[in-house]
Amino acid sequence: MSGPRFDLPTIEEETAPWWEAARKGELLIRRCGDCGKAHLYPRPFCPACWSENVTWERAAGTGTLYTWSEVRSNDLPPFKSRVPYLAAIVDLDEGPRLETTIVDAAEADLTIGMRVTVDFQHDDEADLTIPVFRIPG
């Protein structure tokens, strides 16, 4: 029997639509109906104007690489078996920043401001689909 999975998010009522969309290969953001700003992480109010008039919107799934770090050491399970990996922050074209992972690329391939596109990886054991990003092409 394996121990608890420390890498899994807690899926709550407010975030469930985001995870369900990811399972379908869609990336969602929240947009404020009052000030028009988009945001992530999902929450029931706009972080810019505090309005509760927020709705889900499908994101294009494209953006630019803001920053990254190649993780070469992480002793926490299950991350130890995943090193090295590229932890990154992506500026989505709609505006919000998303913490993610860059896949199928080497650190030497990355440059700040480069275009990236969303992809989805399914974890069969956890029955969870996670948005990741890759270099298009």
Secondary structure, 3 states (H helix, E strand, C coil): CCCCCCCCCCCCCCCHHHHHHHHCCCCEEEEECCCCCEECCCCCCCCCCCCCCEEEEECCCEEEEEEEEEECCCCCCCHHHCCCEEEEEEEECCCCEEEEEECCCCHHHCCCCCEEEEEEEEECCCCEEEEEEECCC
